Amino acid sequence: MPRTEVLILAAGLGTRMKSDLIKVLHEAAGCPIIDYVLDLAHQVSETDPIVVVGHQRDKVQGRCGNRAVYAVQDQQLGTGHAVLQAESLLRERELEGTSILVLSGDVPLTRPETLHALLEAHEREGALATVLTMKLDDPAMYGRIVRNPDGGISKIVEAKDADAGTLAIDEVNAGIYVFDGEFLFDALHRTSSDNAQGEYYLPDVVAMAAEQPGGAAAVVVDDPIEALGVNSREDLWRVERELRRRKIAELMVAGVTFRDPESVIIDHPVRIGPDTIIYNGVCLEGATTIGRQCTIGPGSHLESCVLGDRVTLKAGTVASEATIEADATIGPYAHLRPGTVVAESVKIGNFVETKKAIFGKGAKASHLSYIGDAEVGEGVNIGAGTITCNYDGKSKHKTIIEDGAFIGSDSQLVAPVRIGQNSYVGAGSTITKDVPPDSLALSRAGQRNIEGWAKRKREEDDQ
């Protein structure tokens, strides 16, 4: 195979997205769509791709970073004009004996196997240009593939320039090409903008190739979804749906069980270990990693979390940027906010909220509590209704609960405060001072019973 250089076209704003953000940076399954195209480029070429940028170039370059080099298209005068902006960079890399693979930054579903097949066909046919095509029941605004009587490609006609007979053709241009490097730029300099859109069309180069020795070749993609470009919010939804379907299928092959896969939202970067069970309505976002033999209950929502093995999340658990170690049980309806670290065998129960809280091995907060800016030691038991009062109106303060402590129900721990090892805090206490180890801390008014009060109250109400 000849050396392959990859060129990614990403200069257009995408007006049909109705957005202030350039369309290649819109996310599908947790990643900007151009990320998927960059990944493809690196799978078929050993050199960094050249990305042609224009609108919002700083944002695009900021996202792509050092995974690419850049050419600038200041005026959007068509796909042919966009490719020309990369000529000097490609000539520096040497065009002789090089195949130029042209991709679109808004077409994220193409498989690497398809690109390898396209490159192999280009080499096998000795073609000057090879185009990926597809057959559609409704070709809409795609460019039509016009073939010779012998079946070879004659030209590509854009829909806006096509007559009725050409519009009836169901084979269309998928917008992915391979060109002989030297031929490509010689041909581009001879293209014209004399067409319905007043642009320099890259497909015109295919027609020029068809007229020369070597000619133009085509590969028909098996599944047209691979060539779906994102031009609208509906297209973005279709792309995300396909990415999620592929992700779930991949995880199933790897040993993950989905009770209702069609109801699960899962981002591309998510990793899940075998024998884990994912229930209905689960949403897994960001760089979430889930270990082996976990159970993720219905309606749970994780964002950039790390779960160890055998973790159980009961229904309605919400967690963001949290770490949950092996054999922990969370929920139902718990909320773990960023900075929460849950050690092995910890139990965080129903309607417990945590924030920047570190729980030692075997600690428990089973009911209706808020634990924020806290260090909770091993084996600590936190009773229902406990609150760490971490905010004084200006600053956040830390609560430290040492190993083995027992916090009675409905307690308020006013930070900064330390509860010593193996100490008890009586139920209903407000603790404002440090508690020494092995102590009992109480802070509540003495009980007063007023006998007969309830009876007198009823009698007054009846009068």
C-alpha positions as CSV (number, residue, x, y, z in Angstrom):
1,M,0.0,0.0,0.0
2,P,1.3,3.5,-0.7
3,R,1.7,6.0,2.0
4,T,-1.7,7.6,3.1
5,E,-2.2,11.2,4.1
6,V,-5.6,12.1,5.6
7,L,-7.3,15.4,5.1
8,I,-10.3,16.4,7.2
9,L,-12.6,19.2,6.1
10,A,-14.0,21.1,9.1
11,A,-14.3,24.7,8.1
12,G,-18.1,25.1,7.6
13,L,-20.3,26.6,10.3
14,G,-23.3,24.4,9.7
15,T,-26.1,26.9,9.5
16,R,-28.8,24.2,9.6
17,M,-27.8,23.3,13.1
18,K,-29.3,26.7,14.2
19,S,-26.4,27.1,16.7
20,D,-23.7,29.5,17.6
21,L,-21.3,26.5,17.8
22,I,-19.6,25.1,14.7
23,K,-21.2,21.8,13.9
24,V,-18.1,19.6,14.2
25,L,-17.9,20.5,17.9
26,H,-21.5,19.4,18.7
27,E,-21.4,16.3,20.9
28,A,-22.7,12.8,20.1
29,A,-22.4,10.1,22.8
30,G,-20.2,12.4,24.9
31,C,-17.7,13.5,22.3
32,P,-17.5,16.2,19.7
33,I,-18.3,14.6,16.3
34,I,-14.9,15.5,15.0
35,D,-13.2,13.3,17.6
36,Y,-14.6,10.2,15.9
37,V,-13.2,11.4,12.5
38,L,-9.8,12.0,14.1
39,D,-9.8,8.5,15.6
40,L,-10.5,7.1,12.1
41,A,-7.7,9.1,10.6
42,H,-5.2,7.7,13.1
43,Q,-6.4,4.2,12.4
44,V,-5.6,4.4,8.7
45,S,-2.5,6.6,8.6
46,E,0.7,6.8,10.6
47,T,0.9,10.6,10.2
48,D,-1.2,13.2,11.9
49,P,-4.2,14.3,9.7
50,I,-4.4,17.8,8.3
51,V,-7.6,19.5,9.4
52,V,-8.9,22.4,7.3
53,V,-10.4,24.9,9.7
54,G,-12.3,28.1,9.1
55,H,-15.2,29.2,11.2
56,Q,-14.3,29.1,14.9
57,R,-10.9,27.8,14.1
58,D,-9.5,28.5,17.5
59,K,-12.2,26.3,19.1
60,V,-11.7,23.5,16.6
61,Q,-7.9,23.6,17.0
62,G,-8.3,23.8,20.8
63,R,-10.3,20.6,20.7
64,C,-8.2,18.7,18.2
65,G,-4.9,19.8,19.8
66,N,-1.8,18.0,18.8
67,R,-3.7,15.2,17.2
68,A,-3.6,17.1,13.9
69,V,-2.0,19.9,11.9
70,Y,-4.0,22.7,10.4
71,A,-4.7,24.5,7.2
72,V,-7.0,27.6,7.1
73,Q,-9.9,28.3,4.7
74,D,-10.7,31.9,5.2
75,Q,-13.5,31.9,2.7
76,Q,-15.8,28.9,2.3
77,L,-15.8,28.5,-1.5
78,G,-16.5,24.8,-1.7
79,T,-14.9,21.5,-0.9
80,G,-12.4,21.8,-3.8
81,H,-11.3,25.1,-2.5
82,A,-11.0,23.7,1.1
83,V,-8.7,20.9,-0.1
84,L,-6.5,23.4,-1.9
85,Q,-5.7,25.1,1.4
86,A,-3.8,22.1,2.4
87,E,-1.7,21.9,-0.7
88,S,1.5,23.4,0.7
89,L,1.4,21.2,3.8
90,L,0.9,18.1,1.7
91,R,3.7,19.0,-0.7
92,E,6.0,19.4,2.3
93,R,5.2,15.8,3.1
94,E,5.8,14.6,-0.4
95,L,3.0,13.9,-2.9
96,E,4.7,11.4,-5.2
97,G,3.4,7.9,-4.5
98,T,1.0,9.2,-1.8
99,S,-2.7,8.5,-1.5
100,I,-4.8,11.4,-0.1
101,L,-7.8,10.3,1.8
102,V,-10.4,13.1,2.2
103,L,-12.9,12.9,5.1
104,S,-15.5,15.2,6.4
105,G,-15.4,16.4,10.0
106,D,-19.1,16.0,10.3
107,V,-19.3,12.3,9.2
108,P,-18.5,10.3,12.4
109,L,-19.9,6.9,11.8
110,T,-17.6,5.5,9.1
111,R,-15.8,2.3,10.2
112,P,-12.1,1.8,9.8
113,E,-12.7,-1.4,7.9
114,T,-14.6,0.6,5.3
115,L,-11.7,3.1,4.8
116,H,-9.2,0.2,4.5
117,A,-11.4,-1.3,1.8
118,L,-11.6,2.0,0.0
119,L,-7.8,2.4,0.1
120,E,-7.2,-1.2,-1.0
121,A,-9.6,-0.7,-4.0
122,H,-7.8,2.5,-5.0
123,E,-4.5,0.7,-5.0
124,R,-5.9,-2.5,-6.7
125,E,-7.6,-0.5,-9.5
126,G,-4.6,1.8,-10.0
127,A,-7.1,4.7,-10.0
128,L,-6.5,8.4,-9.9
129,A,-9.6,8.9,-7.8
130,T,-11.8,6.4,-5.8
131,V,-15.0,7.5,-4.2
132,L,-17.2,5.9,-1.5
133,T,-20.8,5.6,-2.7
134,M,-24.1,4.4,-1.3
135,K,-27.5,3.5,-2.6
136,L,-30.5,5.3,-1.0
137,D,-34.3,5.0,-1.5
138,D,-34.5,8.8,-1.1
139,P,-31.2,10.4,-2.4
140,A,-32.4,13.9,-1.5
141,M,-29.7,16.5,-2.0
142,Y,-26.8,14.0,-2.3
143,G,-24.6,14.2,-5.5
144,R,-25.6,11.5,-8.0
145,I,-23.0,9.0,-9.3
146,V,-23.2,8.8,-13.1
147,R,-21.7,5.7,-14.6
148,N,-20.5,4.7,-18.1
149,P,-22.2,2.0,-20.0
150,D,-19.4,-0.3,-18.9
151,G,-20.2,0.4,-15.3
152,G,-17.2,2.7,-14.6
153,I,-17.7,6.2,-13.0
154,S,-18.2,9.0,-15.4
155,K,-18.8,11.9,-13.1
156,I,-20.6,13.1,-9.9
157,V,-23.4,15.6,-10.4
158,E,-24.5,17.8,-7.5
159,A,-28.3,17.7,-6.9
160,K,-28.7,21.4,-7.5
161,D,-27.1,21.0,-10.9
162,A,-28.9,17.8,-11.9
163,D,-31.7,17.3,-14.4
164,A,-34.7,15.1,-13.7
165,G,-33.1,12.0,-15.3
166,T,-29.9,12.4,-13.1
167,L,-32.0,13.0,-10.0
168,A,-33.6,9.6,-10.5
169,I,-30.3,7.8,-9.9
170,D,-30.2,6.1,-6.5
171,E,-26.4,5.8,-6.2
172,V,-25.0,8.8,-4.5
173,N,-21.7,10.3,-3.3
174,A,-20.9,9.5,0.3
175,G,-18.4,12.4,0.4
176,I,-15.3,10.2,1.2
177,Y,-12.5,10.1,-1.4
178,V,-9.0,8.7,-2.1
179,F,-6.9,10.6,-4.7
180,D,-3.5,10.1,-6.2
181,G,-1.6,12.9,-4.5
182,E,0.1,14.4,-7.6
183,F,-3.0,14.2,-9.7
184,L,-5.3,15.8,-7.1
185,F,-3.8,19.3,-7.0
186,D,-3.1,19.4,-10.7
187,A,-6.8,18.8,-11.2
188,L,-8.0,21.1,-8.5
189,H,-6.2,24.0,-10.1
190,R,-8.2,23.4,-13.3
191,T,-11.6,23.3,-11.6
192,S,-14.2,26.0,-12.1
193,S,-16.9,27.6,-9.9
194,D,-19.3,27.8,-12.9
195,N,-22.2,25.9,-11.2
196,A,-25.4,26.5,-9.3
197,Q,-23.6,27.2,-6.0
198,G,-20.7,29.2,-7.4
199,E,-18.3,26.9,-5.6
200,Y,-15.3,24.8,-6.4
201,Y,-16.5,21.2,-6.2
202,L,-14.2,18.4,-5.1
203,P,-16.3,15.9,-7.0
204,D,-15.4,17.6,-10.3
205,V,-11.9,16.1,-9.8
206,V,-13.5,12.6,-10.0
207,A,-14.8,13.5,-13.5
208,M,-11.3,14.7,-14.5
209,A,-9.9,11.4,-13.3
210,A,-12.4,9.4,-15.3
211,E,-11.1,11.0,-18.5
212,Q,-7.5,9.9,-17.9
213,P,-5.6,6.6,-17.8
214,G,-6.2,5.0,-14.4
215,G,-9.7,6.6,-14.3
216,A,-12.0,6.7,-11.3
217,A,-13.2,3.8,-9.2
218,A,-15.9,3.4,-6.5
219,V,-16.7,1.3,-3.5
220,V,-20.3,1.0,-2.4
221,V,-20.7,1.1,1.3
222,D,-22.8,-1.8,2.8
223,D,-24.7,0.4,5.3
224,P,-25.4,4.0,4.4
225,I,-25.4,5.0,8.0
226,E,-21.6,5.0,7.8
227,A,-21.8,8.1,5.5
228,L,-24.4,10.0,7.5
229,G,-23.3,13.6,7.8
230,V,-24.5,15.9,10.6
231,N,-26.3,18.8,9.0
232,S,-29.2,19.2,11.4
233,R,-30.3,18.4,15.0
234,E,-32.2,15.4,13.6
235,D,-29.0,14.1,12.0
236,L,-27.2,14.6,15.3
237,W,-29.8,12.5,17.1
238,R,-29.5,9.7,14.5
239,V,-25.7,9.7,14.8
240,E,-25.9,9.5,18.6
241,R,-28.5,6.7,18.5
242,E,-26.2,4.7,16.2
243,L,-23.2,5.4,18.4
244,R,-25.1,4.2,21.5
245,R,-26.3,1.1,19.7
246,R,-22.7,0.2,18.7
247,K,-21.4,0.9,22.2
248,I,-24.0,-1.3,23.8
249,A,-23.4,-4.1,21.3
250,E,-19.7,-3.9,21.9
251,L,-20.2,-4.1,25.7
252,M,-22.6,-7.0,25.4
253,V,-19.9,-8.9,23.4
254,A,-17.5,-8.1,26.3
255,G,-19.9,-9.7,28.9
256,V,-22.1,-6.8,30.1
257,T,-25.9,-7.4,30.6
258,F,-28.4,-4.8,29.6
259,R,-31.9,-5.4,30.9
260,D,-33.4,-2.8,28.5
261,P,-30.7,-1.6,26.2
262,E,-33.0,0.7,24.2
263,S,-33.6,2.8,27.3
264,V,-30.0,3.3,28.3
265,I,-28.0,6.4,27.4
266,I,-24.3,5.7,27.4
267,D,-21.3,7.8,26.2
268,H,-18.6,6.6,23.9
269,P,-15.8,6.8,26.6
270,V,-17.6,4.7,29.2
271,R,-15.9,1.4,30.2
272,I,-17.7,-1.5,31.9
273,G,-16.3,-4.8,33.2
274,P,-17.9,-8.2,32.5
275,D,-20.8,-9.6,34.5
276,T,-22.1,-6.2,35.3
277,I,-25.8,-5.7,35.0
278,I,-27.2,-2.4,33.7
279,Y,-30.9,-1.8,34.4
280,N,-33.4,0.3,32.5
281,G,-33.2,4.1,32.3
282,V,-29.6,4.3,33.3
283,C,-27.5,7.2,32.0
284,L,-23.7,6.8,31.9
285,E,-21.8,9.9,30.8
286,G,-18.3,11.1,30.5
287,A,-15.2,9.0,31.4
288,T,-17.2,6.7,33.6
289,T,-15.5,3.4,34.5
290,I,-17.4,0.5,36.0
291,G,-15.8,-2.6,37.3
292,R,-16.8,-6.3,37.2
293,Q,-19.9,-7.8,38.7
294,C,-21.6,-4.5,39.5
295,T,-25.3,-3.8,39.5
296,I,-26.5,-0.4,38.2
297,G,-30.1,0.0,39.3
298,P,-33.0,1.6,37.4
299,G,-32.7,5.3,36.7
300,S,-29.2,5.7,38.0
301,H,-27.1,8.6,36.5
302,L,-23.3,8.6,36.6
303,E,-21.0,11.3,35.2
304,S,-17.3,10.7,35.1
305,C,-17.3,8.3,38.0
306,V,-15.0,5.3,38.8
307,L,-16.6,2.2,40.3
308,G,-14.7,-0.8,41.6
309,D,-15.8,-4.4,41.4
310,R,-19.1,-5.7,42.9
311,V,-20.5,-2.2,43.5
312,T,-24.3,-2.0,43.8
313,L,-26.1,1.2,42.9
314,K,-29.8,1.0,43.8
315,A,-32.6,2.8,41.9
316,G,-32.2,6.5,41.3
317,T,-28.6,6.9,42.4
318,V,-27.0,10.1,41.0
319,A,-23.2,10.5,41.2
320,S,-20.7,12.9,39.5
321,E,-16.9,12.8,39.6
322,A,-17.1,10.3,42.5
323,T,-15.0,7.2,43.3
324,I,-16.8,4.1,44.7
325,E,-14.6,1.2,45.7
326,A,-15.3,-2.5,45.7
327,D,-18.4,-4.0,47.4
328,A,-19.9,-0.7,48.3
329,T,-23.7,-0.2,48.2
330,I,-25.2,3.1,47.2
331,G,-28.9,4.3,47.3
332,P,-31.7,4.2,46.5
333,Y,-31.9,7.9,45.6
334,A,-28.5,8.9,47.0
335,H,-26.6,11.8,45.5
336,L,-22.8,11.7,45.4
337,R,-21.4,15.0,44.3
338,P,-17.9,15.7,43.1
339,G,-15.0,14.8,45.3
340,T,-16.8,11.9,47.1
341,V,-14.6,8.9,47.7
342,V,-16.3,5.8,49.0
343,A,-14.0,3.0,50.3
344,E,-14.7,-0.8,50.3
345,S,-17.9,-2.1,51.8
346,V,-19.3,1.4,52.6
347,K,-23.1,1.8,52.6
348,I,-24.6,5.1,51.5
349,G,-28.3,4.8,51.8
350,N,-31.5,6.4,50.6
351,F,-31.7,10.2,50.4
352,V,-28.1,10.7,51.5
353,E,-26.2,13.5,49.8
354,T,-22.4,13.8,49.9
355,K,-19.9,16.4,48.7
356,K,-16.1,16.2,49.0
357,A,-16.6,13.5,51.5
358,I,-14.2,10.6,52.1
359,F,-15.6,7.5,53.7
360,G,-13.4,4.8,55.2
361,K,-13.9,1.1,54.8
362,G,-17.2,-0.2,56.2
363,A,-18.6,3.2,57.1
364,K,-22.4,3.7,56.9
365,A,-24.7,6.6,56.3
366,S,-27.9,4.9,55.7
367,H,-30.7,7.5,55.7
368,L,-31.5,11.1,55.1
369,S,-28.2,12.8,55.8
370,Y,-25.9,15.4,54.3
371,I,-22.2,14.8,54.6
372,G,-20.1,17.5,53.0
373,D,-16.4,18.5,53.3
374,A,-15.8,15.5,55.6
375,E,-13.5,12.7,56.4
376,V,-15.4,9.7,57.8
377,G,-13.2,7.0,59.3
378,E,-13.5,3.2,59.1
379,G,-16.5,1.6,60.6
380,V,-18.3,4.9,61.4
381,N,-22.1,4.8,61.7
382,I,-23.9,8.0,60.8
383,G,-27.5,8.1,62.0
384,A,-30.5,9.3,60.0
385,G,-30.9,13.1,59.7
386,T,-27.3,13.9,60.4
387,I,-25.8,17.0,58.8
388,T,-22.3,18.3,58.6
389,C,-22.7,22.1,58.8
390,N,-19.8,22.9,56.6
391,Y,-20.6,26.5,55.5
392,D,-20.6,29.6,57.7
393,G,-21.8,32.0,55.0
394,K,-18.3,32.8,53.7
395,S,-16.1,29.7,53.9
396,K,-16.4,25.9,53.8
397,H,-15.0,24.0,56.8
398,K,-14.1,20.3,57.4
399,T,-15.6,17.8,59.7
400,I,-13.5,14.8,60.7
401,I,-15.1,11.7,62.2
402,E,-12.5,9.2,63.3
403,D,-12.6,5.4,63.1
404,G,-15.4,3.6,65.0
405,A,-17.4,6.7,66.0
406,F,-21.2,6.5,66.2
407,I,-23.2,9.6,65.3
408,G,-26.8,9.5,66.7
409,S,-29.8,10.5,64.5
410,D,-30.7,14.1,63.9
411,S,-27.2,15.4,64.9
412,Q,-25.6,18.5,63.5
413,L,-21.8,18.6,63.4
414,V,-20.8,22.3,63.1
415,A,-17.5,22.5,61.2
416,P,-14.6,22.8,61.8
417,V,-15.0,19.9,64.3
418,R,-13.4,16.5,65.0
419,I,-15.2,13.6,66.5
420,G,-12.6,11.3,68.2
421,Q,-12.1,7.6,67.7
422,N,-14.8,5.3,69.1
423,S,-16.8,8.3,70.4
424,Y,-20.6,8.6,70.6
425,V,-22.7,11.6,69.7
426,G,-26.1,11.4,71.2
427,A,-29.2,11.7,69.0
428,G,-30.4,15.2,68.5
429,S,-27.1,16.9,69.5
430,T,-25.6,20.0,68.0
431,I,-21.8,19.6,68.2
432,T,-19.7,22.7,68.0
433,K,-16.5,21.6,69.8
434,D,-14.1,18.7,69.3
435,V,-15.1,15.4,71.0
436,P,-12.2,13.4,72.6
437,P,-11.8,9.7,71.8
438,D,-14.0,7.2,73.6
439,S,-16.4,10.0,74.8
440,L,-20.1,10.6,74.7
441,A,-21.1,14.1,73.4
442,L,-24.6,15.5,74.2
443,S,-26.0,18.9,73.4
444,R,-29.7,19.1,73.8
445,A,-32.3,20.6,76.2
446,G,-33.6,18.5,79.0
447,Q,-37.0,16.9,78.4
448,R,-40.0,18.5,80.2
449,N,-43.4,16.8,80.4
450,I,-46.5,19.0,81.1
451,E,-49.1,16.5,82.3
452,G,-52.7,17.0,81.2
453,W,-51.8,19.7,78.6
454,A,-53.2,17.7,75.6
455,K,-56.5,17.0,77.4
456,R,-57.0,20.7,78.3
457,K,-56.2,21.7,74.7
458,R,-58.9,19.4,73.4
459,E,-61.5,20.8,75.8
460,E,-60.6,24.4,74.8
461,D,-61.0,23.5,71.1
462,D,-64.5,22.0,71.7
463,Q,-65.8,25.2,73.4
